[in-house]
Every structure is written in C-alpha cells, then in structure tokens.
C-alpha cells in the first residue's frame, strides 16, 4: 500500500495577510504560473507561490511593508 504525505506549508499570519493583499491588488489567479519567477517549487499554484515568496521575503526583510512587496514582486514578475 502506498501512502503519500501531503506537504504542509507553514506560513505566518502576516505573510498570509500580505499575500492575500498582493493576490487581490494584482488580480492573481490560482492557476498563474508564478513559481519560476518567484523562485519557489514549481508544483505550487499561483496563490501558494505568493504565500511562500512573501514568507521568504519577510524572513529576509522583517520590516517589509506592502509597498515593499509590490516593488519586489513587480521586479520578479515583469508582466504584472
């Protein structure tokens, strides 16, 4: 019998809130292929990639605000 474990994502509350704001502000669809641009695992959908990227960004820049994330996101993903 094969039992596959679903990977768990541990995303902070702040990263979730800021990620949701980015998703809303940029009208990002769940099916968006952002993982390549955001340098996250390509198995994640667009929303998951945003949350992971925001979490990593906040770990590197703990005092980052939404406007900082907007600028960083548009540098990573030029089409937005």
Helices and strands as residue ranges (DSSP letters): H 13-25, H 35-38, H 46-60, H 66-76
